[in-house]
Amino acid sequence: MVQPVSAAEVATVMAIAHRTGGAITVRGGGLSSNCVADGAVMLDLSAHLHTARLGGDRVVVAGGATMGTMLDALAPAHRVVPVGIVRHAGFGLATRGGFGYLTRSLGLTLDHLVEVELVLPCGEILHLSEASTGDEADLWWAVRGCAPCFGVVTSAVLRTHRAGPMWVDRMMLGLDALATYFRVARELPRDTTMGAVLGYSDESPDEPVLFVYTACASRDETTIARARTSASGVAAASKNVLYRSEMSGRYLDGLPEFTPPGRGGEEPEPIRLPVPGEPRGSFFGKAVFTGPTLDSDIAEALAAQIHGAPTRQCRIDFQHSGGALADVDDTDTAFWGRTGEWNVPLNAIWSDPYDGAACMAWAGGALDALAPHTIGVYSVEVRPGFPETGVEISAAYGGNLRRLRTLRQTHDPRGVLAHYPL
């Protein structure tokens, strides 16, 4: 492992790997397991390259910073960049997508990139932006959706937005409201997102629940009232409303977790990375994009899936997108899936090793159920070395894949970054 203190040191390591036939992986925030590979040198950017600095309406973020670090730098000026639903994601999120509570109103995290400092596999340092021309313009296109395959992002500049508190409504319902949730969510205006989780809570020991998380970015009371009415419409479809509350808070720190509350509405523990040596379970995750076609049939199928989950930690998330996501065309950046209405992460989680095979099979069953509605795959959850990896890559990059592969052959012919599948 190498912990560089500058882009120049990153360039030195990359040049050595390029010359000697070595392989490199990159640790940014440390959330992705793709930062580890046998036989590869890990570039750990988080040790020294982890700052974020606001200047006007732009923020300069080092490649080892987390999204939480960036938001902390923006908070005193009441500015934001749309990110995911947790603070500890790193630059893999910023360059490969970024789905969260502001996607519908502001777009993906990667849509806010203004400039990227990229160290190529050969060790050359480039500064890419809309002003780039020729081959560098192609790389500017590629890093917005597929950066790990082309180089190491050592810093980036992102656009920010002025923002106030967000209004949030949370409720736990029976699964009988799932079809209504699908219908109501897709009719919402772009300033309101309605995410959901199919999972388990101590409030319902024997039955899975539908957790609905409605967030409104507008401060207009009429708009908030509409969001509240929409949430009430979903609640009315269930015979079993276990919990409901509303609040306002600062994005992202002041908002509750995207996780079903516990007994009596007890707040769940924040999602965090385990510390070294701490007992940890196992995780198998996939994420697919679906269109606005989710209906009563898929609601019934997914209800059966969560009922049959091998462990109570398994869950199916619905990160509501649409809206501003589609303001950019699929071919304008390397990111593919702009027509999606939901990003659907499937999380199979277990502690007992004997549950592993059943949990992985369960995730496969959920993917099969979603297949008729699936329009793409979120590349963040694509792992190398699985039988399905090739199919997932094709779905993740769609019509952009051929161009990406041609560029990769040009810029990494020796496979310095080959651990990242393409």
N, C-alpha and C positions, 0 to 999 in steps of 0.2 A: 504494500500500500504506500502511496505517495501522497503527501498533504501539501500541495503547492501553495505558495504565497502570492503568486502573480500569474498573469496570462503567459508571460515569458517562460516561467517554469513549466507550465502545462505544455507549451510548445516544445520545450526540450524533451519532455517525456514522450510526447507523441512522435517526435522526429526519431528518437531512438527505437521506439516500437516499429515504426515504419521501416527503418533501415535493417532491423534485425529479425523481422517477421513476428514480432510480439503482438499480443492482444491487450486491449484496454477496455475497462468498464469505468463508469463514472458514478460516484455517490454525490448527490446534491442534498436534498432534504433527508434521504435515507428511507423513504417510505416504500420504494419499489424494490422487490427482490431482484430485479434485473441489474442492480448495481454490483452483484456478486457473480463470479464465474470461475470455475476451476481453470488454472493455468493462465489467468489474466491478471494484469496489474490494475489495481483499483486506484483511480484518481479521486481522492476524498476532498472535494471542494469545501465541505462544510466546516473544516477546521479553521481556515483563514479567510476564505472568500465568502463571507456571509453577511455583508452589510447591505443596507438599503438607505438611500438618501433622496429626499424630495427637493426638487427645484422647480418652482412655478407649478405648472400642471403636468410635469413629467417626474417620474421616479426612476432612479438608476439603481438597479438591483444586481448584486454579485451572484455568480452562478451557484454558490453553495448556500444561499439564503433560502429560508422557507417563506411560504406565502404569508405566514403570521408575522414574520419579521418585516416584510414589506408593508402589511396593513398597519403595524405599530408605527412605522415611519410616517404613514399618511394620516393617522388618527388626529394628531393635534391640529391639522389644517382641515379636518372634516372632509377628507377626500378618500376615494376608494378605487380599487381595480377589482373587477369581478373575478372571484377565484372559486375554488370548490367549497366543500362543506366542512373541511377541517383545516386547521392552521398549519399543520406540520408537513403538508405536501411541499415538494421542492420544485425545481425548474422543469422537471419532466412534465408536470401539469401545465406550466406556463407555455411550453412549446409544443405540446401535443393535444391540447384541448382546454379544459378548465370549465367544468359544469358546476353550477351552484345556484344560489337563490337569485342572482342577478342576470343569469343567462338570457332569460326572456326579454329583459328590458335593455341590457347593455351588450350582450353577446358573450363570446368565449374569452378566456384570459388571453389566448394567443392573438385574438383580434386587436388587442391593445399594444402589441409589440410595435415599437417605433424604430428601434435599432438593436442589433445583436452583434456582440463580439464573439466570433466563432474561431476556434483553433482547429484547423483541418488535420486529418490524419498524417499528413506530411510535415506538420509543424508550422505551417503558414498561418498567420493571424489576419483575419479579415474583419472589417466592419461593414455589416450588411444593413440596408434600409431600402425604402422606396426609391431612393436616388441611385441605387446600384444598377449597373449596366452589364450587358453581356453575360458571361458565365456567373458572375456574382449575383445578378438578378435572378438567375435560376436557383441559386443557393438561398437567396432571400425567400423565394417561394417555398423551397423545400423545408427550411427550418421552422416554418409555421405549420406544424403538423407532424414532422418527422425528423426533428433535430438530432436525436441520438445516433442516427444512422450516418450522419455527415460530419460530425465534429463535436467539440466540447464547447458549450456555451459558458463563457467565463464572466460575462456581464450582459445586461440588456437594459434598454430604456423603454418604459411603458407609459402610455397615456393614462391619466387619472380623471376621475369625475368628482364633482362636488356631491355630497350625499348627507342626508340626515338619518334619523332612526328609521328602522323598518318595523312595520306592524306584523305580528305573527299570531296565528291561531293554530292551536294543536288539539287534536282529539284522537281518542282510541275508540274504535268501533268494532262491531262484528264484521265478518267477511261478507255479509249480505249487502254491504254498501259498495263493494268494489266496482261493479259495473256502472253504478251511478257516478262514482269518482271518475272513472275514465271519461264519461260523457261530459261532466261538469268542467273538469280541468281543461279540456281542449277548447272550451268556449270562452275562457278567461282572456281579458286584455293582456297585453305584453308587460304591463307593470306589476302583474300579479302572477306568482307561481304557486302551484299546488303539488307538492311532492308527497310521496307516500312510502310506507314500509309494510310489507307483509312479514310478520315475525311473532315473537313471543314476549310477554311481559308478566311479571309477578302479579300484576293486577288481574290476570286471567290465567290461572295456573294450568288449566286443562285444555284451553282452546287458543289457537293463534288469533292475532288481532290485526286489524287494519289501522295503522297509525297514519293520520293525514296532517301534513304540515303546510299550511297556507301562509305565504309571505308576500306582503305588498310593499313595493318600493316607493309608492307615492305617499305624500303627506296630505293629500286632498281628502277631506272627510267623506265626500261622496264616493270617491274611489274605494276607500277603506270599507265603507258601508256595503258596497257591492261585493267586495271580497268576503266580508263577513256573511252576507246573504248566500253567496255561493257555497261557502263552507257549511252553512246551516242546511242547505239543500242536500249535501252529501250525508250529513248527520241524520236527516229525516228519513233516509233510505234504510237505516239500520234499526233493528229492534233492540239493540244492545249498545247504548252509548255509555262507555265505561269511564270516560274522562274527557273534559274539554276545558281549555283556558286560553286567554289571549294576553298579549303583552306587547310592548315596544322596546327595542334595544338597538344599540349600535352594531353595525355590520363589522366584523363577524363575531367579535368577542362578546358582545352583549346579547347574543341570540342563544336560545336553548339548543341542545344537541338534536341532531336529526336521528333520534333513537326513541322508541317507545318509553315513556316514563314507567317507573316502578309502581309498587303498591301505594294507593292513595295519592298518586301523582308525584311520587318522589322523583327528583331529578336524576337522570342516569349519570354515571361517571363519564367525564369527558373522554372521547376517543383519543388514545395516545399511543406512542410507540413504546414497547417494553424496553426496560433498561437491561444492559448486559448481565446475564446470570439470573434474571428474573424468570420464573416459570412462565411458559407461553404455550398456547395451543397451536393448532395447525389451521391453515387457511388455504382455500382454493377459490379463486375469484374469476369471474368472467363478466363482461359488460357488453350489451348489444344496444343498438339504436332501433327504436320502432317508430313507425309513423303514427298518425292520429286514428288508426283503425282498431285499437284495442276495444273490445266489446264484451257482451255478456258471455259469449262462449269462452273467450280466453280468461275472463274473470273466473268462470267455473273451473277451468283447467288449472289455473294458478292457485286457486283456493285448495284444490286437491293436492297440489304439489306441496304447499306449506304445511298442510295437515300431515303429509307423509314425510316431513323432514326428519332425518336421523337424529338431529340434536336440536335443542331449543335455541342454540346460538345461530342456526341457519336463518337467513333472511333474504328477501327479494325487495330491492329498492326501486323506486320510480322517481328519478330526478327529472322534473318537468322542464322541458326545454322549449323548442319552437320559438316564436317571436323573432327577436333580433338575431337568433342563430342563422336564420335564412336570409338575412340582409346581405350576406356574402355568398357568392356562388361556390359550388363544390370545387371548381377548377381554379379559383382565384388564389387559393393557398393549397398546401398539400393535404390539409384536413378534409376528410370525406364524410358526409352524413348530415349535410345542412338541412335536409328536409325532415329530419327527425322531430318527433313530438316528445319522446322520452328517451333518456339514457337509463337503461335498466341493468344495474349491477346485481349479479347473483353471488351471494356470499355464503359459501359452505365452510363452517367453522366447527372444529372438534378438538377435544382434549385427549380422549382415549384413542390410541392408535388403531384399535380395532374398528373404529367408526370411519376411518379414512376412506376405504373403498366405497362404503355406502354413501358418504357425503359427496364424493366425486360423481357417483352415478346419479345422485339426486340433482346436482347442478346440471348434468347432461340432460336429465328429463325436463327440467325447467327450460333449458335452451330449445329442446325439441318442441315444447308447447308454444314457445314464442316464435318459432321459425316462420310461420306464415305471415307474421307481422314485422319481421326483422328486415331492416334496410341497410344495416351496417354494423360494424364492430368497433368498439372504442380501443384504439391501439395501446392505451395505457395498461390494459389488462391482458395484452398478448404476451405470452412467455415463449422463449425458445425451447425447442426439443420435445414438444408434445406432438402426437399424431395429427392434431387438428391445426397446428400452427400455420401451415401453408394456406389452408382455407381461410383462416381468420385474417391473415395478412391481405389476402385478396379482397375480403369484405371490408377491411379497415381502410384501404386506400382506393378501392374501386377503379374508376377511370384514370386516376392519377398514378397508378402503380407502375406502368411501363416507363413513364417519364422519370419517376423516382429511381427505378433500378438502373436506368441509363446513366443518371447523374452519379449514383453511387459507384458504378463501375469506373467512372471517370475520376472520382475524388478519393476513393478508397480501394484501389485495385488489389492491394495486398491484404485486405480484410482486417485492418487494425481494429475496426469497430464491428466486426462480423458477429459478435455475440448478440447484437440487436437485430432481430429478424426483419428481413425485407425480401 
